Amino acid sequence: MYQDLKKIDGTYGYLSKVNSPADLKKLSYEELGILAEEIRLFLLDSVSKTGGHIASNLGVVELTIALHRVLNAPVDKIIWDVGHQTYVHKILTGRKALFDTLRKLDGLSGFPKTQESSYDAFNTGHSSTSVSAALGMARARDLKGENYTVAAVIGDGALTGGMALEALNDAGMARTNLLIILNDNGMSIAPNVGGLSRYLSRIRVRPFYYKTRESMQAFLDLFPKSGKRLRSFLHKVKSAIKSMFMPSMFFEDLGFRYFGPIDGHNIREMVRVLEQARTMKGPVLVHVTTIKGKGYKYAEKQPAMYHGIAPFEIETGQVLAEGSENYSSVFGEKLCELARDNERIVAITAAMTDGTGLTGFRELFKKRFFDVGIAEQHAVTLAAGLAMGGIKPVVAIYSTFLQRAYDQILHDVALQNLPVVFAIDRAGVVGDDGETHQGIYDVSYLYTIPNLKILSPASPNELKIMLEYALKEYHGPIAIRYPKGSGCEFQGSEKPLAFGRGVLLQKGRDVTLTGVGSMMCIVLEAARLLEMEGISCEVINPRFLRPIDEELILESVKKTKRIVVVEDVIKSGGFGSHVAELVFRSRTGADCMVLSLPDKGIEHGKRELIYKRYGIDPEGIKTSVKSEWFS
């Protein structure tokens, strides 16, 4: 497809003329079809250089064109669930010239951001929120006596999230005008699982019912209202046909007017249905079927791989820079090793099998692997039930998504002191995906949970040691938080783990430096830079964030009288806050400095640049220490 579309002069005919949704209304359907292919070419050219979410955006090209053709944004509001599929939306709303800055520091966000454009009606980054937000905005419109359309675009994967079902339940009984577009591609990041996914599959393969329904409705419309008996009889026939082909019409039973399924790559058909749907009273759901990765064969064949991808070569589909072994793969391999020796170990994930490194576990231990879909709350309480039944569950979830299950961690796991292992992936600064995905809050909220112990490996080898300890030696709730990507090894990371104990990596006399998790290698480099300035550094790897190794820290600060804690989480409630409290209570007279992140959302950009911006890179640490104590 790429070679077929590529322009000899490198220009885009229709795309160059589209600078706002109003320009779409001037084009014929044939021209819109060409525009769709030009957008796919533009996406491949752009995202192959910057990296990003490509498969989901290739799948919604025609859907986005149709939406903006029918609606009048930004007066009409479009709320995108999750939001990683909004590249086409951004292209059509005047931001295509910024795509070379996509996901870069101070550049274009990979998700909707109200601060970025008036066309972005609501900030999103997590799943299953769009219907709730859209319903709220629709009710606000009604209360203010205004008149505009509110539309939510939600994927079938997001429907596995309980919040989406709660919102559908509320919206279905509401009388407010609300348009929901269900983008059904059979995928979230990984293939969808569960009963709702099977239900949508049955709808997708039974288009005969909908064609029959439309024909029957047209036939009924030929008869005047006076022919009540005939109309009543024909309605019964229609209902009988419905019961034959669709025993339980879920959305209609909830209270929605339902249209679909319709071809999400047919612009003319979608425009026709959307124009009708937006004029109806009450909640309406339009069911659209699309192909994730549409038009790019590699993304169509491997949509999970191309969900979020690093820069790649378009012609071959190969990622340009292969990374070294990362924490996620180390976790997955070690868990498989431990599970071979202990048949009570099971793994749970929430639609993130590949991302959390559990693909191998799923293949080796199918009966002991549970992908629950986008349902983090259920994942945690499922683990609690398994633990109560004598099983050893490991719950692997990204830090940013585990936030959604705070109550379940507290109420269902911790208060019962159940032996559940939380493998918290993508902890700390994640980078390119930005503020909705940064794993910078976990330490603060996990510290409020009773009985829960928190570990933070400073190297992949320490992750192996900690996972083995959690499954073999510890018998209570325990969290192991580790970063995205690969890590470094250093002398001392191989030492055995002892409960609540850190490791003294380097002796010094002037200042104690403590690095949390992935910050340890940065701290070691900062110590080297300070030593070159004649400042002797003692370096501690805490390993356990809770409980704190009080003995090791206090012994060090009594000598150096100064301690610096470096961590890539927010300052409030982080490990550094608790170390500062410990030092204050000890009455050693030592000074404490915490170098971390401000209590706000952290923007998107390369991790190293974010560290530099907030002074938690080696040079930043050196500068802070020198200016505070050695100037």
C-alpha positions in Angstrom: 0.0 0.0 0.0 2.8 2.4 0.9 4.5 2.2 -2.5 1.1 2.6 -4.3 0.3 5.8 -2.4 3.6 7.5 -2.4 3.6 10.7 -4.4 6.5 11.3 -6.8 6.9 14.9 -5.6 6.3 14.0 -2.0 3.2 16.2 -1.7 -0.4 15.4 -0.6 -3.1 16.7 -2.9 -6.2 16.9 -0.8 -4.5 16.7 2.6 -2.7 20.0 1.9 -6.1 21.7 1.4 -7.6 20.5 4.7 -6.8 22.8 7.6 -10.0 22.5 9.6 -13.1 20.2 9.6 -15.0 22.8 7.6 -12.8 21.9 4.6 -14.1 18.4 4.6 -17.6 19.6 3.8 -16.4 20.9 0.5 -15.1 17.6 -0.8 -17.0 14.9 -2.6 -17.1 11.3 -1.3 -14.6 10.3 -4.0 -12.3 13.0 -2.8 -12.7 12.0 0.8 -11.7 8.5 -0.1 -8.5 9.8 -1.6 -8.0 12.0 1.4 -8.2 9.0 3.7 -5.4 7.2 1.8 -3.3 10.4 1.9 -3.8 10.5 5.7 -2.6 6.9 6.0 0.5 7.8 4.0 1.1 10.8 6.1 0.7 8.8 9.3 3.2 6.2 8.2 5.7 8.8 7.0 5.4 10.7 10.3 5.0 8.1 13.0 7.8 5.9 11.5 10.1 8.7 12.4 8.8 9.7 15.8 7.3 6.5 17.1 3.8 6.4 18.5 0.4 4.7 18.2 0.1 3.7 14.6 -2.3 0.7 14.3 -5.2 2.4 16.2 -5.0 5.5 14.1 -4.8 3.7 10.7 -8.0 2.0 11.8 -10.1 5.2 12.4 -9.2 7.3 9.4 -12.6 7.1 7.7 -14.5 7.2 11.0 -12.7 10.4 12.0 -13.4 12.0 8.6 -17.1 11.0 8.8 -17.4 12.4 12.3 -15.9 15.8 11.4 -17.9 15.9 8.1 -21.2 15.5 10.0 -20.4 17.4 13.3 -19.5 21.0 13.7 -16.5 20.9 16.1 -15.4 22.6 18.2 -19.0 23.7 19.0 -20.0 20.1 18.9 -18.0 18.1 21.3 -16.1 14.8 20.6 -14.7 12.8 23.5 -12.2 10.1 22.5 -11.9 7.2 24.9 -8.3 6.4 25.8 -7.2 9.0 23.2 -4.3 7.3 21.5 -6.4 7.1 18.3 -6.6 10.9 17.8 -3.8 11.5 15.4 -6.2 11.7 12.5 -8.4 14.1 14.6 -5.4 16.3 15.2 -4.4 16.2 11.5 -7.9 17.4 10.5 -8.0 20.1 13.1 -5.0 22.2 12.0 -2.1 20.4 13.7 -0.5 18.3 10.9 2.4 20.7 10.6 3.4 19.8 14.2 3.6 16.1 13.7 7.4 16.1 13.6 7.2 17.1 17.3 4.8 14.3 18.2 5.4 13.1 21.8 8.6 15.2 22.1 9.2 17.5 25.0 7.1 20.7 24.5 5.7 19.2 21.2 2.4 17.7 20.1 0.8 15.3 22.6 0.0 11.8 21.6 -3.4 12.2 23.4 -6.2 14.8 23.5 -5.3 17.9 25.5 -7.6 20.8 26.0 -4.7 23.1 26.5 -3.5 22.2 23.0 -6.6 22.8 21.0 -10.2 23.9 21.3 -11.1 20.8 19.2 -9.9 18.6 22.1 -13.0 18.6 24.3 -11.7 16.4 27.2 -8.3 15.1 28.3 -8.0 11.3 28.0 -5.3 8.7 28.4 -6.9 6.0 30.4 -9.6 3.6 29.2 -13.4 3.5 29.7 -14.0 7.2 30.7 -15.6 8.7 27.6 -19.2 7.9 28.1 -19.2 9.3 31.7 -17.5 12.5 30.5 -19.8 12.8 27.5 -22.9 12.3 29.6 -21.7 14.9 32.1 -21.1 17.4 29.3 -24.5 16.7 27.7 -26.2 17.2 31.0 -24.3 20.5 31.5 -25.5 21.6 28.0 -29.1 20.8 29.0 -28.9 22.6 32.3 -27.5 25.7 30.5 -30.2 25.6 27.8 -27.6 25.2 25.0 -27.9 23.2 21.8 -25.0 21.2 20.4 -24.1 17.5 19.9 -21.9 15.6 22.4 -20.4 12.4 21.0 -18.2 9.8 22.6 -16.0 7.5 20.6 -15.3 4.3 22.6 -13.6 1.1 21.5 -14.9 -2.4 22.2 -11.9 -3.1 24.4 -12.8 -0.1 26.6 -16.3 -1.7 27.2 -14.6 -4.3 29.3 -13.9 -1.6 31.8 -16.6 -1.4 34.5 -16.7 2.4 34.4 -17.9 2.3 30.8 -20.7 -0.1 31.7 -21.7 2.0 34.7 -21.9 5.0 32.4 -23.9 3.1 29.7 -26.4 2.1 32.4 -26.9 5.7 33.5 -26.9 7.1 29.9 -29.4 4.5 28.7 -32.1 5.7 31.2 -31.3 9.4 30.7 -33.4 11.4 28.3 -30.6 13.6 27.3 -29.4 13.6 23.7 -26.1 11.8 23.5 -24.3 10.1 20.6 -22.0 7.2 21.3 -19.9 5.7 18.5 -18.7 2.2 19.3 -15.5 1.5 17.3 -15.4 -2.2 17.2 -12.1 -3.7 15.9 -12.0 -6.8 18.2 -8.9 -5.3 19.9 -7.8 -3.2 22.8 -4.0 -3.4 22.9 -4.2 -7.2 22.9 -7.1 -9.2 21.5 -10.2 -8.6 23.6 -11.4 -11.2 26.1 -14.6 -12.0 27.9 -18.3 -12.4 27.4 -18.9 -8.9 26.0 -16.3 -9.4 23.4 -18.0 -12.6 22.3 -21.4 -10.8 22.2 -20.0 -8.1 19.9 -18.5 -10.8 17.7 -22.0 -12.4 17.3 -23.4 -9.0 16.3 -20.6 -8.5 13.7 -21.3 -11.9 12.0 -25.0 -11.4 11.8 -25.6 -8.4 9.4 -28.6 -10.2 7.9 -30.7 -9.3 10.9 -30.0 -5.6 10.4 -30.6 -5.6 6.7 -33.9 -7.5 7.4 -34.8 -4.9 10.1 -34.2 -2.0 7.8 -36.3 -3.6 5.0 -39.1 -4.4 7.4 -39.1 -0.8 8.8 -39.3 0.6 5.3 -42.2 -1.8 4.6 -44.0 -0.7 7.8 -43.6 3.0 6.8 -45.8 2.4 3.7 -48.8 1.8 5.9 -50.8 4.6 7.5 -51.3 4.6 11.3 -55.0 3.6 10.8 -53.8 0.1 9.8 -53.1 -0.8 13.5 -53.8 -4.5 13.2 -51.5 -5.0 10.3 -48.8 -2.8 11.8 -49.1 -4.7 15.1 -48.8 -8.0 13.3 -45.7 -6.9 11.3 -44.1 -5.5 14.5 -44.5 -9.0 16.0 -42.9 -10.5 12.9 -40.0 -8.0 13.3 -39.6 -8.9 16.9 -39.6 -12.6 16.1 -36.9 -12.1 13.5 -34.9 -10.2 16.1 -35.2 -12.9 18.7 -34.1 -15.5 16.1 -30.9 -13.6 15.2 -30.2 -11.6 18.3 -31.7 -13.2 21.4 -30.6 -10.3 23.7 -30.1 -6.8 22.2 -27.9 -5.5 25.0 -27.8 -1.8 24.0 -31.4 -1.5 23.1 -32.4 -3.1 26.4 -30.3 -0.5 28.1 -32.3 2.2 26.5 -30.3 3.2 23.4 -31.4 3.6 19.9 -29.0 1.3 18.1 -27.6 1.6 14.6 -25.2 -1.0 13.2 -23.0 -2.7 12.7 -21.9 -0.5 9.8 -18.6 -0.6 7.9 -16.2 1.8 9.6 -14.2 2.2 6.4 -17.2 3.4 4.3 -17.4 7.1 4.6 -20.6 7.6 2.7 -22.5 5.0 4.8 -21.1 6.4 8.1 -22.1 10.0 7.2 -25.6 8.8 6.3 -26.1 7.0 9.7 -24.4 9.7 11.7 -26.6 12.5 10.2 -29.6 10.5 11.1 -28.4 9.5 14.6 -27.5 13.1 15.7 -31.0 14.3 15.1 -32.7 11.7 17.3 -33.9 12.4 20.8 -32.3 10.6 23.7 -29.2 8.4 23.7 -28.1 6.8 20.4 -25.3 4.2 19.9 -23.8 3.7 16.4 -21.8 0.5 16.2 -19.0 0.8 13.7 -16.7 -2.1 12.7 -13.1 -1.3 11.7 -9.8 -3.0 11.1 -6.9 -2.0 13.4 -3.9 -1.2 11.3 -6.0 -0.7 8.2 -3.9 -0.3 5.0 -0.5 -1.2 6.4 0.0 -5.0 6.1 2.4 -5.3 9.0 0.1 -3.4 11.4 -3.0 -5.4 10.2 -1.1 -8.7 10.9 0.3 -7.6 14.2 -1.9 -4.9 15.6 -0.6 -5.4 19.2 3.0 -4.9 18.2 2.0 -1.7 16.2 -0.2 -0.4 18.9 2.6 1.8 20.3 5.9 1.4 18.5 9.3 3.0 18.4 10.5 4.5 15.1 10.4 1.9 12.3 11.2 1.2 8.7 8.0 1.5 6.6 9.0 -0.9 3.8 9.9 -3.8 6.2 8.1 -2.9 9.4 11.2 -3.4 11.4 11.9 -1.3 14.5 15.0 0.8 13.8 16.6 0.6 17.2 16.4 -2.7 19.0 16.7 -2.2 22.8 18.6 -4.4 25.2 16.7 -6.7 27.6 14.2 -4.7 29.5 12.6 -5.0 32.9 9.3 -6.4 31.5 11.0 -9.3 29.7 13.2 -10.0 32.7 10.1 -10.1 34.9 8.3 -12.5 32.5 11.3 -14.9 32.2 11.9 -15.0 35.9 8.2 -15.6 36.6 8.2 -18.5 34.2 11.2 -20.0 35.9 9.6 -19.7 39.3 6.2 -21.1 38.0 7.9 -24.2 36.7 8.8 -25.1 40.3 5.6 -24.0 41.9 2.3 -24.9 40.4 0.4 -22.5 42.7 1.9 -19.4 41.0 -0.6 -17.7 38.6 -0.3 -14.5 36.6 -3.0 -11.9 36.1 -3.0 -9.0 33.7 -5.5 -6.4 32.5 -5.3 -6.5 28.7 -1.5 -6.0 28.8 0.0 -9.4 28.2 2.7 -8.3 25.8 3.5 -5.0 27.6 4.0 -6.7 30.9 6.2 -9.4 29.5 3.7 -12.2 30.2 3.4 -13.7 26.6 5.7 -16.5 27.5 3.8 -17.3 30.7 0.6 -17.4 28.8 2.0 -19.9 26.3 3.6 -22.1 29.0 0.9 -22.1 31.7 -2.4 -21.4 29.9 -4.6 -22.6 32.8 -2.7 -20.4 35.3 -2.8 -17.2 33.2 -5.7 -14.8 33.5 -6.2 -11.8 31.2 -9.3 -10.1 32.5 -9.5 -7.3 30.0 -9.4 -3.6 30.8 -10.6 -4.2 34.4 -7.9 -3.4 36.9 -10.3 -3.4 39.9 -11.5 -6.9 39.0 -7.9 -8.1 38.5 -6.9 -7.1 42.0 -10.0 -8.6 43.8 -9.7 -11.7 41.6 -6.1 -12.0 43.0 -7.4 -11.6 46.5 -9.9 -14.5 46.0 -7.1 -16.7 44.5 -4.8 -15.9 47.5 -7.6 -16.7 49.9 -7.9 -20.0 48.2 -4.2 -20.9 48.7 -2.9 -19.7 45.3 0.1 -17.4 44.8 -1.2 -14.6 42.4 1.1 -12.1 40.6 -0.8 -9.1 39.3 1.2 -7.4 36.5 -0.2 -3.9 35.8 1.4 -0.6 34.7 1.7 1.9 37.5 -0.6 4.4 35.9 -3.4 1.9 35.5 -3.0 0.4 39.0 -4.2 3.7 40.3 -7.7 2.6 39.2 -7.7 -0.2 41.7 -6.6 1.7 44.9 -9.7 0.6 46.9 -9.3 -3.0 45.9 -5.7 -3.1 47.0 -6.6 -1.5 50.3 -9.9 -3.2 51.1 -9.7 -6.6 49.5 -6.0 -7.4 49.7 -4.2 -5.4 52.3 -6.7 -5.3 55.1 -6.9 -9.1 54.9 -3.1 -9.3 54.7 -3.3 -11.6 51.6 -0.1 -12.8 49.8 -0.7 -11.0 46.5 2.4 -9.8 44.5 1.9 -6.6 42.6 4.4 -6.4 39.7 4.1 -2.6 39.0 5.5 -2.0 35.5 6.3 1.4 34.0 6.9 3.0 37.4 8.4 6.4 37.5 8.8 8.7 34.5 7.6 6.8 31.4 8.2 9.6 28.9 6.6 9.9 25.5 3.0 9.2 26.5 2.9 12.1 28.9 1.0 13.1 32.0 -1.8 10.5 31.9 0.8 7.6 31.7 3.6 8.7 34.0 4.0 6.3 36.9 4.9 9.0 39.4 2.2 8.6 42.0 2.4 5.0 43.1 4.8 5.4 46.0 2.7 8.1 47.6 -0.6 6.2 47.4 0.8 2.8 48.2 2.4 4.2 51.4 -1.1 4.9 52.7 -2.1 1.2 52.5 -1.6 -0.9 55.6 0.4 -4.2 55.6 1.8 -3.5 52.1 5.5 -3.7 51.6 7.2 -1.8 48.7 10.3 -2.8 46.9 12.1 -0.9 44.1 14.9 -2.8 42.2 17.8 -0.7 40.9 18.7 -3.2 38.2 17.2 -6.0 36.3 19.1 -8.5 38.4 17.6 -7.0 41.6 14.1 -7.5 40.0 14.8 -11.2 39.7 16.0 -11.4 43.3 13.0 -9.5 44.6 10.4 -11.5 42.6 11.9 -14.7 44.0 11.8 -13.3 47.5 8.2 -12.2 47.1 7.0 -15.6 45.9 9.2 -17.9 48.0 9.9 -16.1 51.3 7.3 -13.4 52.0 3.7 -14.1 52.9 1.7 -10.9 52.7 0.9 -8.2 50.2 4.0 -6.9 48.5 4.6 -4.5 45.6 7.6 -4.5 43.3 7.8 -1.3 41.2 10.2 -1.1 38.2 10.6 1.2 35.2 10.0 1.0 31.5 12.9 -0.1 29.3 16.3 -1.5 30.1 18.4 -0.9 33.2 22.1 -1.0 34.2 23.9 -3.4 36.5 26.4 -2.3 39.1 28.5 -3.8 41.8 26.3 -4.7 44.8 23.1 -5.4 42.9 23.8 -9.1 43.1 23.7 -9.2 46.9 21.0 -11.4 48.5 17.8 -9.7 49.7 17.1 -9.4 53.4 13.8 -8.1 54.7 13.8 -4.3 55.1 17.5 -4.0 54.4 19.2 -1.7 51.9 22.8 -1.9 50.6 25.7 0.4 51.2 27.3 0.7 47.8 30.0 3.2 48.5 31.5 4.7 51.6 32.1 8.5 52.0 32.3 11.3 54.5 30.7 14.5 53.1 27.2 13.6 51.9 24.9 10.5 51.6 23.3 9.9 48.2 20.3 7.6 48.0 18.8 6.6 44.6 15.4 5.0 44.4 15.1 2.2 41.8 16.1 3.3 38.3 17.6 6.5 39.7 20.4 4.5 41.3 22.7 4.5 38.2 22.1 8.3 37.8 23.1 8.7 41.5 26.2 6.7 41.0 27.2 8.9 38.1 26.4 12.0 40.2 28.6 10.7 43.0 31.5 10.3 40.5 31.0 13.9 39.4 31.0 15.1 43.0 34.1 13.1 43.8 35.9 14.9 41.0 35.0 18.1 42.8 36.5 16.8 46.0 33.2 15.9 47.7 33.2 12.5 49.2 29.9 10.6 48.7 28.4 7.7 50.6 25.9 5.9 48.4 22.9 3.8 49.5 20.6 1.6 47.5 17.5 1.4 49.7 15.9 -1.6 47.9 12.9 -1.6 50.4 10.9 1.7 50.3 8.7 0.3 53.0 9.8 -0.6 55.5 12.8 1.9 55.5 16.2 0.6 56.5 16.4 3.1 59.4 19.6 1.6 60.8 21.5 2.0 57.6 20.3 5.5 56.8 20.8 6.9 60.3 24.2 5.3 60.6 25.3 7.1 57.4 23.8 10.5 58.2 25.3 10.6 61.6 28.7 10.5 59.8 28.0 12.7 56.8 25.4 15.0 58.3 23.8 15.4 54.9 21.5 13.1 52.9 20.0 13.5 49.4 17.2 11.2 48.2 16.7 11.1 44.4 13.5 9.6 42.9 11.4 10.1 39.8 8.0 10.3 41.6 6.2 13.3 43.1 7.7 14.8 46.2 4.6 14.6 48.4 4.4 11.3 50.1 7.4 9.8 48.3 10.2 7.8 49.8 12.2 11.0 50.3 9.4 12.5 52.4 9.6 9.5 54.7 13.4 9.6 54.9 13.1 13.3 55.8 10.7 12.5 58.6 13.0 9.8 59.8 16.0 12.1 59.9 14.0 14.8 61.7 12.8 12.4 64.3 16.3 11.0 64.9 17.5 14.4 66.1 20.9 13.8 64.4 21.0 17.4 63.2 21.5 16.1 59.7 20.2 18.1 56.7 17.9 16.3 54.1 17.4 17.2 50.5 14.8 15.5 48.3 15.3 15.7 44.5 12.2 14.5 42.8 9.3 15.7 40.7 6.8 18.5 41.4 3.3 17.7 42.5 1.8 18.2 39.1 1.3 16.4 35.8 4.6 15.8 34.1 4.6 16.5 30.4 5.5 14.1 27.6 9.1 13.9 26.2 12.1 11.7 26.4 12.8 10.5 29.9 16.4 11.9 29.9 15.1 15.4 28.9 12.5 15.3 31.7 15.1 14.3 34.2 17.3 17.2 33.1 14.4 19.7 33.2 13.7 18.8 36.8 17.2 18.5 38.0 17.4 14.8 38.6 20.1 14.0 36.1 23.7 13.6 37.2 24.6 17.2 36.4 21.5 18.5 38.1 22.2 16.5 41.3 25.8 17.7 41.4 24.7 21.3 41.0 22.0 21.0 43.7 24.4 19.4 46.2 27.2 21.9 45.6 25.0 25.0 45.7 23.2 23.9 48.9 26.2 22.7 51.0 29.5 23.3 49.2 29.4 26.7 47.5 
